[in-house]
Amino acid sequence: MHDKFINRYNFLVDWGGKQIGVSEISGLNIEIEPILVRNGDFREGTEMIIPGQKNYSEVIFKRAISKSDNDFYNWISTKDLGTIERRNITIKLLNEKQEPVVMWKLKNCFPTKYLGPILQANDSKIAIESLVIVHEGLTIEHLD
C-alpha cells in the first residue's frame, strides 16, 4: 500500500540549463477565480458562479547559503530598465531510485524578491536565503 505514496523530500530543480540545490519550495498552486453573475430574469435572488481567470501563485525557493554560490542574487540582479532575465524552471520529485516521478514545469519565470538570512549572534542555525519568483504557466506531469 505504501508504494503508491511518494516522499516529498527528494527533489531536483533545473533552471536556465543548470541544476541548483534548494531545501524547500512552496507555492506550486493554481487557482481559478470564481465570478459571480446575476441573470436579470433569475427569480431566486442568488447568483450563478462561473469560472474566471486562472492565476498562479508566487513560488518561493529556500536554501542554505553556501560559499561560492550566488545564483539567487545573480538572477535578481539581471534586472535592467524594463527587462529581467526570464527562465523556465523544472522541479522533479524523485523516488527512492532517484528517478523522476512528478515534474512541475514553470514557464517564463523571473524573480520578484530576494530575502536574505536572519542573522543572530546567539543562534547556530544555518543561514537561509529565499528567492520569490512569478511565472506565466504551470504544468504538472506524473511519470510512469
N, C-alpha and C positions, 0 to 999 in steps of 0.2 A: 504493500500500500504506500510506503514512504517513497518509492522510486518515482512517483509521479509529481512529487514536490521538489522544488529547486531551492537550494540555499541562495541567499541574497548577498553573500559576502565576497564572491569571487567574480570579478568583472574586469574588463579592459575598456579603455577609451581611446579611440582613434580620432585625431583632429588635425586637419591640414596635412595629411600624409605622415603623421608622427603619432606614436603611442605615448600617452602620458599616464602617470600613476595618480590616482586620486583615492581618498579614503571614504568619501561619501558623495552621493548625488541625490538631489531632491528636485521635485518639480516636473517630473515626466507626466504631465497632466494635459488632458484635452477636455474642454468644456464647450457645450453648445448653449448659447444664450437663449433662454425662453422669452418669447414675445407674446404679450397679452393683446388679444384682438377682440373687439366687441362688434358684433354684427348689428346693424341698426334694427333689423326686424327679429332679433333673437329675444324672445319674451322673458326668459327666465332670469335675466339680470346678471348672469355670470359671463365671464369672458372665456373665450377659447384660447388655448395656448398653442402656438406654432413654433417650430424651430427657427432660430435666428442664426447669427454669425457664429462660426467655430473659432474659439480662442485657445491659445496655447499659453501655459504658464511660463514664467521665468524659470530657468534651470540653474541650480546652484551646485557648483563643484567645490569640494573642500579637500584639502590635503595638508600634510605636514610640510613645513618649509624645509628645503634641503639645500645644501651647498651646491653651487654651480647650476641651479635650475631656476630660471627667472621667467618661465613660459607665461604664467598668468599676467605678470606685469608687462612683458614684452608685447603680448597680444593687445591689451587695452591701450598700450602706447602707440599702436598703429593709427590711432585717431588723428586725422588731419582735418583741415577745413572742409566740412561736409562729407567726409568719407571715413571709412574704417575698413580694416581687412575683414572679410567675411569668410567663414569656413563651414564645411559640412562636418558633422560630428556623428560618429557611430559608437554606441555603447553596447558592448557584448557581455551578456551574462553567461558564465561558463559553468559547465558541470564538473564533477569530480575528476574527469579525464582531461580537463582544460579545453573542452570543445564548446563552441558557442551553441546555446540552446534558444536564446531570445536575443534579438537585436532591436535597439531603438535607434532610428536614424533621424537626426535633426538637420533640417535644411536651411542653408543661408544664415548661419548664426553669427552674432557678434556680441562682444562683452559690453555690459552697461555699468558694471560696478566691480571694483576690486576692494576686498575687505582684508586689511592687514590683521595680524595676530593681536590678541590681547596680551600685553606684556606685564607680568607681575614678578617682582623681585623675590617673593617668598613662595613661589609656585614652581614645581619641577615638571609640569606637564609640557608636552611637545607643542611648539608654536605652530598654529594652524592658520593658513590663508584661504580665502574663498574668492571665487570668481562667479559673478552672476551674468548669465547670457540670455539673450532673446533669440527667437528663431522664427522661420516662416513656414514650418510644417514638421509634423512628427508622424512617422510610420513605425509600426511595430511588426516584426516578423518572428514567428515561432518556427524554429527549425526542427527537423526530424533528427 
